[in-house]
């Protein structure tokens, strides 16, 4: 089945872009100091090498987090992955799926493996236009799952 990308807010993309730009600038200046280009000369080359490696790894991790976060249905489990954190929910433990139409927030509730009477949840943060396809894939994955759609109550008079 299809993988659904994690929907980061636009502000997260802006913040990540600023962090990546600062890291790239730092790497460029460290490389210029190592190469002793122009007026830049490194007094501590090891520090510049460590800076290049550290910021390089940092930029790779940020990129991996931005473009590698997803939700998917595998053979016997639902998978939520973000950076190094993977949450696997076994198919038989999935209980219900709740969607709040007003906010676009969704949550997949499942039974805790350690305590079967306890419900835990995974927040599903995907684009609103993909929510219907996600719900259909969830129904195909586990046909007896409860799906609840909550909408704003109108006309309350308050």
Protein Blocks (a to p, Z undefined) as FASTA:
>chain_A
ZZddddddfklmmmmmmmmmmmmmmmmmmmmmmnopajbccfblmlmmmmmmmmmmmmmm
mmmmmmmgccdddfkbccddehjbccdddfklpmbdcddfknopacdddddfklmmbccd
ddddddfklmmmmmmmmmmmmmmbccddddddehklZZ
